[in-house]
């Protein structure tokens, strides 16, 4: 679980580093939390099932070898998981957009809003019922729906808007799997059992185990 930032740094990163290993232990998942970019290497990634970008941001200074290690890791049957500002990361690396699914371009609504379950039967969704929470809701430069399986979407009417705003999705990537969830701006979100259920489901699905 990498949470390195070379852009905006969310206060919720500290909460994520505390919460994820704890709920992982209850769910049979073991986490290694780090901000050390040297952990991104072919040899080190081979020890893991999933690479998680937890609220990363900015142009992480990965070498070409490190970028190739990430792509090879997922292409060869492993998983990638991104949360919230993982879509505000590595904008200058076009292959990364394909891996994470889209780049965020705006966050016009930071408020209570309603989230709809778009695909309750997908194993990465983790929940079945719509819910309301306070979050920073993202808008993406291109709607990922044609390329991914959308799991959650914003109820646009709950923010006085119209349109299709996916919030969580899953996709195949080579022989591997990628899951992204746009929620996670606030520490309270990481402590929310509904969000934790989503992430555990996404991680399990991405690990393909």
TORFIBA-208747 format. One record per atom (N, C-alpha, C): residue in one letter; y, x, z. Coordinates in steps of 0.05 Angstrom, whole numbers, padded with zeros to 5 digits, always signed. Example, Ala and Ser with C-alpha at 12.3 -4.5 7.8 and 13.67 -1.06 7.14 Angstrom:
REM TORFIBA-208747
A-00114+00264+00156
A-00090+00246+00156
A-00066+00264+00156
S-00045+00257+00142
S-00021+00273+00143
S+00001+00258+00157
This chain:
REM TORFIBA-208747
X-00024+00017+00000
X+00000+00000+00000
X+00025+00018+00000
X+00037+00020-00023
X+00061+00037-00026
X+00086+00020-00023
X+00105+00030-00007
X+00130+00015-00003
X+00154+00033-00006
X+00152+00054-00024
X+00174+00072-00029
X+00196+00057-00044
X+00221+00064-00038
X+00244+00051-00051
X+00263+00072-00061
X+00272+00068-00086
X+00293+00084-00098
X+00315+00065-00108
X+00317+00042-00096
X+00337+00022-00101
X+00342+00007-00075
X+00346-00019-00077
X+00350-00035-00052
X+00325-00033-00035
X+00330-00031-00009
X+00308-00029+00010
X+00308-00054+00028
X+00287-00069+00027
X+00285-00094+00043
X+00278-00088+00072
X+00290-00102+00090
X+00284-00100+00118
X+00255-00109+00123
X+00244-00125+00106
X+00217-00136+00110
X+00195-00115+00105
X+00202-00091+00095
X+00182-00071+00090
X+00168-00063+00116
X+00184-00059+00137
X+00172-00052+00163
X+00153-00073+00173
X+00160-00099+00168
X+00143-00120+00177
X+00117-00120+00160
X+00120-00115+00134
X+00096-00114+00117
X+00077-00093+00126
X+00088-00069+00133
X+00071-00047+00142
X+00057-00053+00168
X+00069-00071+00184
X+00056-00079+00209
X+00036-00101+00205
X+00043-00121+00189
X+00027-00145+00186
X+00003-00141+00169
X+00005-00127+00146
X-00017-00126+00128
X-00042-00112+00139
X-00039-00089+00152
X-00063-00077+00164
X-00076-00095+00186
X-00059-00110+00200
X-00069-00127+00222
X-00085-00150+00210
X-00074-00164+00190
X-00089-00187+00179
X-00112-00176+00161
X-00109-00152+00151
X-00131-00140+00136
X-00155-00136+00154
X-00151-00127+00178
X-00174-00123+00196
X-00188-00149+00202
X-00173-00171+00203
X-00186-00197+00208
X-00200-00208+00183
X-00193-00197+00160
X-00203-00207+00134
X-00223-00187+00122
X-00229-00165+00135
X-00248-00146+00125
X-00236-00127+00104
X-00209-00125+00104
X-00195-00107+00085
X-00182-00084+00100
X-00185-00060+00090
X-00173-00037+00103
X-00149-00027+00086
X-00126-00023+00099
X-00102-00015+00085
X-00094+00013+00093
X-00083+00028+00074
X-00069+00053+00079
X-00040+00048+00070
X-00021+00047+00089
X+00007+00043+00083
X+00021+00070+00080
X+00036+00074+00059
X+00049+00100+00055
X+00075+00096+00039
X+00093+00116+00041
X+00116+00118+00024
X+00116+00145+00009
X+00094+00158+00011
X+00091+00185-00002
X+00081+00182-00030
X+00098+00188-00049
X+00090+00184-00077
X+00068+00203-00086
X+00063+00224-00072
X+00041+00242-00079
X+00014+00228-00076
X+00014+00205-00062
X-00011+00190-00059
X-00020+00178-00085
X-00001+00176-00104
X-00007+00165-00131
X-00019+00188-00148
X-00045+00190-00147
X-00059+00210-00164
X-00086+00199-00170
X-00097+00209-00192
X-00124+00199-00199
X-00145+00204-00178
X-00144+00228-00165
X-00164+00234-00145
X-00161+00217-00120
X-00136+00212-00112
X-00132+00196-00088
X-00137+00166-00093
X-00128+00156-00116
X-00133+00128-00122
X-00162+00121-00123
X-00179+00141-00130
X-00207+00136-00132
X-00220+00127-00106
X-00205+00131-00084
X-00215+00123-00057
X-00210+00094-00051
X-00196+00080-00069
X-00187+00053-00063
X-00196+00033-00084
X-00195+00007-00077
X-00201-00014-00096
X-00175-00026-00108
X-00153-00025-00093
X-00128-00038-00102
X-00105-00019-00096
X-00086-00018-00114
X-00060-00005-00109
X-00040-00028-00106
X-00026-00028-00083
X-00007-00049-00077
X+00021-00037-00076
X+00040-00049-00091
X+00068-00042-00089
X+00082-00063-00072
X+00087-00057-00047
X+00098-00076-00028
X+00129-00072-00027
X+00143-00089-00041
X+00173-00088-00042
X+00184-00061-00049
X+00170-00047-00067
X+00181-00023-00079
X+00206-00030-00095
X+00222-00010-00102
X+00246-00016-00118
X+00255+00010-00131
X+00270+00006-00153
X+00283+00029-00166
X+00264+00044-00184
X+00274+00066-00195
X+00259+00083-00214
X+00244+00104-00198
X+00221+00096-00188
X+00204+00115-00173
X+00199+00140-00190
X+00204+00164-00179
X+00202+00188-00196
X+00173+00197-00199
X+00158+00180-00213
X+00130+00187-00218
X+00128+00205-00243
X+00111+00224-00242
X+00107+00241-00266
X+00090+00226-00287
X+00089+00237-00311
X+00073+00224-00332
X+00044+00223-00323
X+00034+00244-00310
X+00007+00244-00300
X+00002+00221-00280
X+00022+00217-00262
X+00019+00196-00242
X+00019+00168-00255
X+00036+00165-00275
X+00037+00139-00290
X+00010+00134-00304
X+00000+00155-00316
X-00026+00152-00329
X-00048+00146-00309
X-00046+00158-00285
X-00066+00152-00264
X-00066+00123-00256
X-00042+00111-00254
X-00039+00083-00247
X-00052+00066-00268
X-00045+00071-00293
X-00056+00055-00315
X-00086+00058-00317
X-00096+00082-00315
X-00125+00087-00316
X-00140+00073-00293
X-00128+00075-00269
X-00140+00062-00246
X-00145+00033-00251
X-00125+00018-00261
X-00128-00010-00265
X-00145-00016-00290
X-00139-00002-00312
X-00155-00005-00336
X-00185-00002-00332
X-00192+00016-00314
X-00220+00022-00309
X-00234+00004-00289
X-00220-00018-00282
X-00234-00038-00266
X-00224-00043-00238
X-00202-00030-00231
X-00191-00034-00204
X-00168-00054-00205
X-00154-00057-00182
X-00134-00077-00180
X-00106-00067-00174
X-00086-00082-00183
X-00058-00077-00176
X-00047-00103-00164
X-00031-00100-00142
X-00018-00122-00129
X+00011-00114-00125
X+00029-00132-00132
X+00058-00127-00128
X+00070-00150-00113
X+00089-00144-00095
X+00103-00165-00081
X+00133-00162-00085
X+00147-00185-00087
X+00176-00188-00088
X+00188-00167-00107
X+00202-00146-00096
X+00217-00128-00113
X+00200-00107-00128
X+00174-00111-00128
X+00157-00095-00146
X+00166-00100-00175
X+00178-00123-00180
X+00189-00129-00207
X+00217-00118-00211
X+00227-00104-00191
X+00253-00090-00194
X+00247-00060-00191
X+00225-00052-00202
X+00215-00024-00200
X+00207-00014-00228
X+00213+00012-00233
X+00203+00025-00257
X+00211+00010-00282
X+00236+00003-00284
X+00246-00012-00307
X+00246+00005-00333
X+00247+00031-00330
X+00247+00049-00353
X+00219+00056-00363
X+00199+00045-00351
X+00171+00050-00359
X+00160+00024-00370
X+00159+00021-00396
X+00152-00005-00408
X+00124-00014-00402
X+00105+00005-00399
X+00078-00003-00392
X+00076-00017-00365
X+00095-00010-00347
X+00095-00022-00321
X+00101-00052-00322
X+00119-00059-00340
X+00126-00088-00343
X+00101-00104-00350
X+00084-00093-00367
X+00059-00106-00374
X+00041-00108-00350
X+00041-00087-00333
X+00023-00087-00310
X+00032-00107-00289
X+00058-00108-00283
X+00067-00126-00262
X+00073-00154-00273
X+00079-00157-00299
X+00082-00183-00311
X+00109-00190-00321
X+00130-00180-00308
X+00158-00186-00316
X+00177-00169-00299
X+00202-00168-00307
X+00223-00156-00291
X+00242-00177-00281
X+00250-00176-00255
X+00269-00195-00245
X+00297-00189-00256
X+00312-00210-00262
X+00339-00206-00272
X+00360-00219-00254
X+00352-00237-00236
X+00371-00251-00220
X+00357-00263-00196
X+00372-00268-00175
X+00362-00283-00151
X+00384-00302-00142
X+00387-00324-00157
X+00409-00342-00152
X+00406-00360-00128
X+00382-00362-00117
X+00378-00381-00095
X+00365-00366-00071
X+00380-00363-00050
X+00370-00353-00025
X+00374-00375-00004
X+00353-00391-00001
X+00355-00416+00014
X+00328-00428+00019
X+00327-00451+00033
X+00303-00466+00035
X+00297-00479+00008
X+00273-00477-00001
X+00265-00490-00026
X+00236-00496-00025
X+00227-00512-00044
X+00200-00523-00046
X+00184-00506-00066
X+00160-00498-00059
X+00143-00483-00077
X+00119-00500-00084
X+00113-00502-00110
X+00091-00518-00120
X+00067-00501-00127
X+00044-00511-00122
X+00019-00497-00129
X+00012-00505-00158
X+00014-00486-00175
X+00010-00490-00204
X-00020-00490-00211
X-00036-00474-00197
X-00064-00472-00203
X-00079-00469-00176
X-00088-00492-00165
X-00101-00492-00139
X-00129-00481-00140
X-00141-00480-00164
X-00169-00472-00165
X-00173-00443-00170
X-00153-00428-00178
X-00156-00400-00182
X-00161-00386-00156
X-00180-00367-00154
X-00186-00354-00129
X-00164-00337-00117
X-00144-00329-00133
X-00122-00313-00123
X-00100-00330-00111
X-00101-00356-00114
X-00079-00373-00104
X-00078-00374-00074
X-00101-00378-00061
X-00102-00376-00032
X-00095-00401-00017
X-00079-00419-00029
X-00071-00444-00016
X-00074-00467-00036
X-00073-00491-00026
X-00076-00515-00043
X-00051-00533-00042
X-00037-00532-00020
X-00015-00551-00015
X+00012-00538-00021
X+00031-00553-00032
X+00058-00543-00035
X+00071-00539-00008
X+00092-00523-00007
X+00104-00516+00019
X+00134-00510+00015
X+00148-00510+00037
X+00177-00504+00037
X+00181-00480+00054
X+00198-00462+00045
X+00206-00439+00061
X+00233-00429+00052
X+00246-00413+00070
X+00270-00399+00063
X+00263-00372+00050
X+00273-00368+00026
X+00267-00344+00011
X+00290-00336-00008
X+00288-00313-00019
X+00304-00305-00042
X+00287-00309-00066
X+00294-00329-00083
X+00278-00337-00105
X+00287-00323-00131
X+00268-00311-00144
X+00274-00294-00168
X+00273-00310-00194
X+00289-00301-00213
X+00288-00309-00241
X+00282-00284-00257
X+00264-00287-00276
X+00254-00264-00291
X+00265-00263-00319
X+00267-00239-00330
X+00279-00235-00356
X+00264-00250-00378
X+00238-00251-00376
X+00221-00267-00394
X+00201-00282-00377
X+00197-00307-00385
X+00178-00323-00371
X+00150-00312-00376
X+00135-00304-00355
X+00109-00292-00359
X+00087-00312-00365
X+00093-00338-00364
X+00072-00358-00367
X+00054-00354-00392
X+00065-00347-00415
X+00047-00344-00438
X+00027-00321-00436
X+00033-00303-00417
X+00016-00278-00415
X-00002-00277-00391
X+00003-00295-00371
X-00011-00293-00346
X-00021-00321-00338
X-00035-00322-00316
X-00043-00348-00303
X-00024-00353-00280
X-00006-00371-00284
X+00014-00377-00263
X+00000-00392-00240
X+00004-00383-00216
X-00008-00395-00192
X+00011-00412-00176
X+00036-00402-00173
X+00056-00417-00158
X+00082-00418-00175
X+00097-00439-00171
X+00123-00440-00185
X+00144-00453-00166
X+00169-00447-00171
X+00190-00460-00156
X+00194-00488-00165
X+00197-00506-00146
X+00205-00534-00152
X+00235-00533-00158
X+00242-00531-00183
X+00270-00527-00191
X+00288-00548-00180
X+00279-00573-00177
X+00296-00594-00166
X+00305-00588-00138
X+00289-00573-00123
X+00295-00567-00095
X+00318-00548-00092
X+00326-00535-00114
X+00350-00517-00113
X+00371-00528-00132
X+00368-00553-00141
X+00388-00565-00158
X+00388-00554-00186
X+00365-00545-00196
X+00363-00533-00222
X+00342-00547-00239
X+00338-00538-00263
X+00318-00547-00281
X+00305-00523-00295
X+00280-00526-00302
X+00267-00504-00316
X+00241-00496-00303
X+00228-00476-00314
X+00202-00466-00305
X+00206-00439-00293
X+00201-00436-00267
X+00205-00412-00252
X+00180-00403-00238
X+00162-00389-00251
X+00137-00379-00238
X+00144-00360-00215
X+00128-00362-00194
X+00132-00345-00170
X+00108-00328-00164
X+00085-00335-00172
X+00061-00318-00168
X+00042-00322-00192
X+00030-00300-00200
X+00012-00302-00223
X-00010-00280-00221
X-00030-00284-00238
X-00053-00265-00240
X-00058-00261-00269
X-00068-00237-00275
X-00075-00230-00303
X-00096-00208-00304
X-00111-00208-00325
X-00129-00185-00331
X-00112-00163-00342
X-00121-00138-00336
X-00107-00115-00347
X-00128-00094-00354
X-00135-00092-00379
X-00158-00076-00387
X-00183-00087-00374
X-00198-00070-00360
X-00221-00080-00345
X-00214-00087-00316
X-00188-00085-00309
X-00180-00090-00282
X-00164-00116-00280
X-00151-00119-00257
X-00136-00144-00251
X-00110-00138-00238
X-00090-00155-00244
X-00063-00152-00232
X-00054-00178-00220
X-00043-00177-00196
X-00033-00201-00182
X-00005-00195-00173
X+00013-00214-00177
X+00041-00211-00167
X+00050-00236-00153
X+00065-00231-00131
X+00077-00253-00116
X+00106-00247-00111
X+00124-00264-00120
X+00153-00259-00118
X+00164-00264-00091
X+00149-00276-00073
X+00159-00281-00045
X+00157-00255-00029
X+00171-00254-00006
X+00169-00231+00011
X+00196-00218+00018
X+00218-00232+00012
X+00244-00220+00018
X+00249-00217+00048
X+00242-00237+00063
X+00249-00237+00092
X+00225-00229+00109
X+00230-00216+00132
X+00208-00210+00150
X+00192-00235+00157
X+00206-00258+00161
X+00192-00282+00168
X+00172-00291+00148
X+00177-00285+00122
X+00157-00292+00102
X+00131-00277+00106
X+00133-00251+00113
X+00108-00235+00117
X+00093-00245+00142
X+00107-00258+00160
X+00093-00268+00184
X+00083-00296+00180
X+00089-00308+00157
X+00082-00336+00152
X+00052-00337+00143
X+00036-00352+00157
X+00007-00353+00152
X+00002-00362+00123
X+00019-00379+00111
X+00014-00388+00084
X+00017-00364+00064
X+00037-00348+00069
X+00041-00324+00052
X+00019-00304+00056
X+00011-00300+00080
X-00012-00282+00086
X-00037-00291+00072
X-00042-00317+00072
X-00066-00328+00058
X-00064-00322+00028
X-00040-00324+00017
X-00036-00319-00012
X-00043-00289-00018
X-00032-00271-00001
X-00036-00243-00007
X-00065-00234-00003
X-00078-00244+00017
X-00106-00237+00021
X-00122-00247-00002
X-00117-00271-00012
X-00131-00282-00035
X-00126-00265-00060
X-00100-00257-00063
X-00093-00241-00086
X-00106-00213-00085
X-00106-00202-00062
X-00119-00176-00059
X-00149-00177-00063
X-00162-00197-00053
X-00191-00200-00057
X-00197-00203-00087
X-00181-00220-00100
X-00186-00225-00128
X-00181-00199-00144
X-00159-00185-00138
X-00152-00161-00152
X-00174-00139-00149
X-00186-00139-00126
X-00207-00119-00120
X-00233-00124-00136
X-00235-00149-00145
X-00259-00157-00161
X-00285-00153-00145
X-00284-00159-00119
X-00307-00156-00102
X-00313-00181-00087
